[in-house]
Amino acid sequence: MIKIARILLAAMMFLAISSCKTKQVENTEEQRVSTKSEVFRTLSIDKMSFSLTLAGTEMNSSGSIRIARDSVIICSVMPLPGMEFFRIAINKTGVVMINRVDKKFVSVSYEEMRKKGMELNYSAFEAIFTNRLFLYGEDYFPKASDFGVTEMNGRMKLMRTKGNVLQEFEYNSSKELASGSISIGSDYFTEWRYQDYFNVKNVRYPRTTFLSIKKGSQRRDITMTVEDISLDKDRNFEVKIPSTYQKISMEDFLKSY
């Protein structure tokens, strides 16, 4: 369970580190590429499974994700119903990570992270969990015209390069976002893929999300499969930390695993 929590934390830290011809998007492309899901107030995945592959070993757990749109994301790792081992809360100002097992927690602002060279923001996290586009290091959701576009066999690829950061997104022939990736220099690479879209009211949502993180020679893969999802339910998004829990630095929190 600890390793599964660690891969989720690693995913966050990675996002924080600092034959077709590419062309600028025309107005016709703006109409064809959807950069936003249909509007919802809250999204609740009360039951989902995590499958982690690390150094050839596969581990499994269950958990949940709750999103209050443009406000907060709460991810819980729960090996048994009602038994939360870890909680990660992401909001507009920063990230809180709680270790229920060891009774320790981290609370760090984006400003603190930026001082360490980590361009983290809320928009990137919400975009990945809601299968939308985002701009690395920018705290707003982009338009298709922010990217260059190539097309092949009914699929559409969007690309954006800024400094040593390369972002790519690909839409399938049904105009659903199929994948995204970020490359930072030659040492960092992460990609995520969406599969098996289904209808939740008026929203198309992927049943399976695959995330791969590579730093140097180390690679970690995690597959998240949705078993239950609902929209616009009134949920409690408050994050309470018991007074008996010890606050530690992010570096110490990550080293403890």
N, C-alpha and C positions, 0 to 999 in steps of 0.2 A: 504493500500500500504506500509506503514511503517513497519508493521509486516512481510510482505513478504520479504522486503529488509533485515529485521533483521534475518530471517531464513537463507538467503544466507550468511550473515556475520557469523552467528553462525556455519554454515557448515565449513567455512574457519577456524574459531578459533578451532573447534573440531579437524580438521586435524592437527592443529598446536600444540595441547597439547601433553605437553608431555604425529560297528561290522566288520569294515575294518581296516587293519593294515597300518599305515603310513610307507612309504619307501622313499628312495632317488630316484630321477628321473633318469631313464636310457636313453640312447641315443634314444630309440624308442619313449619315451615320448617327447623328445625335438622336434621330427619331427611332433608329433600329436598336440601339444599345441602351438597355435599362440599367441605370446606376443605383436605383433604389428599389427596395422591396415595397409592396403595398403597405400603407401606413398601419401600424398597430401601436397600441399604448404600452402593453407589456407582452413579453413572450416567456412562457414557462415550459421548461423541459423537466418534468418531475421524475422521469426515469430514463436514464441512458447508461450505456456501458462504455467503459474505456478498455482498450486493449493496447498494451505497451510492448514494443519489441526493442530490446536493448542488448547488444552484444550476443545476438542469436537466441536470447531468452525472452519468452513471451509471458506477460503477467496481465491479469484481468481484475477489474473492479467495476463498481457501479457508482452513480452519482447523479447530480442534477445541475441545471443551469437556469437562472432567472435573469431576465433583462427588463429594466425599465428604460424605454427608449430615450436615447440622448441623455442618460442620467447615471445608471449604475448597472453593472453586471456582477452577479454572485454565482460562483462555481463551488460546488461541494463535492468532496470525495467521500463516499459512504460505502464501505465494504458490505455492511448489513443495513437493512432499512432502519432509519432513525439513529444510526450510529455514525456521526460525522467525525472523520479523522482530520480533515483539512478543509479550510474555507479560504477562498480567494475573492476579495471584493475590489472591483475596479470602478472608480467614479471619475468625475471630471477634474478632480484635483490630484489624485494619486491612487496608490494601491495599498491594500491591507491584506496581509497573509497571516493566517492563524493556524498554528499547530496545536490541535486539541490533545494530542497524545502527550507531548512534552510540556504543554501549557506555556507556549511561547508565541510571540507575535511580532510582526514587522508592520510599521506604518510609514510610508515614504511618499513624498510629494513628487510630482513630475519635475518641479523646479530643482529639487535635490538631485534627481537623476540627470537632468541636463547639465548640472555642474560637473558630473562625472562623464559627460560625453554621450549620454544615452538619450536619444531623441524619442521619447515615449509619449504617447497621447491616447486619450480615450477612444477617439474616432477609429483608430486602427483595430482595436479589440472588438468594438461593436460591429464593424464592417465584416470581420472574419466570421464572427458568430452569426451574422445575419446575411451572409453571402452577397456582399456588396463591394464596390470599389472603394479604395482609399488611397491617399497620397502619403507616402512615408515622410514623417516629420512635419506634416501639415495637419492642423486640427480642424479640417472641414471635409465634407464629402464632395468628391470632384464630379465634373462633367466628363463625358466621353471625349470632348475636344481637348482635355488636358493630356491626352495620349496620342501617340502615333498608332496607326491601325494597319494590319495586314489581314487578308482573307484567303482561305484555301479550303476547298471541298465543303463549303457551307459553314465552316468554323471561322471565328473571328478572334484575332489576337491583338490586345492592346499593350503597348510598351511605353515606358517612360524612364529616361536616364537623367540623373542629377548627381554630379560629382562621380563618386565610385559606387553609387547605388543604382541598381537596375531593378525595376518593377515590371512584371508581366502578368496579364490576366487573359484568360481564354474563355470564350463563349462557345457552347456547342451549337449544333444545327437547329435546336429548338429555342435558341437565344437565351438559354439558362447559363449562369456563370458556372463553368466546369472546374476552373482551377485558378490559382494565383501563386506568385512566388516573389521573393526578394533576394537579390544577390548583393553582398557588400564586399567589394574587392574580391580576392580569391580565397578568403578564409571562411566566409560566412554564407550560408545558403539555407533558405527555408522555403518550403512549398506546401500548399494545402489544396486538396481536391474534394469536390462535392459529387455525390452519386445518389441515384434513386430519389429524384425529386417527387414530392407528393403534395397534395392540396391541404392546406389548413385554412379553412374559410376562404378568403380571397388572396391568400399568400402561398407562394410556391416555396417549399422548404426541403433541403436535402436530408434524407434519412441517415446518410453516412458522410462523415467528414474525416479525411485522412490528412494528418499533419506530419511532416518530416523536417527535422532540424539537423543541420550539419555544421559543425565547427571544426575546422582542420580535418583530422582523420576520424573524429568522433561523430557518430550519427545515432539519432534516436527517432523512432517512429511511433506514432500513436493514432489509433483509430477510434473515433467516437460515433456510436450508433444510437440514434434516437428511438426510444420505444414509446414515448408518450409526449405529446406537445399540445399546448393550448395558448390562445391569444386573449389579451385584454381581461385577464382575471386580476382581481384585486389581491395583491400579495404583500407580505411584509418584507421590505427591503432594508430594514434597519440592521446595522451590524454592531452588536454589543460584544465588548471584550471584558471578561471577568477581571476584577481588580487584582486577583491572585496571579494572573498571567504575567510573565516577564517580557518586557520589551527588549528586543535585541536588534542589531544592525542587519541589513539585508545580507551583507557578506557572511556574517556569522550564521544567519538563518540558512543560507544555501550550503555552507560548509558542514552543517550538522547532519546532512544526508550523505 
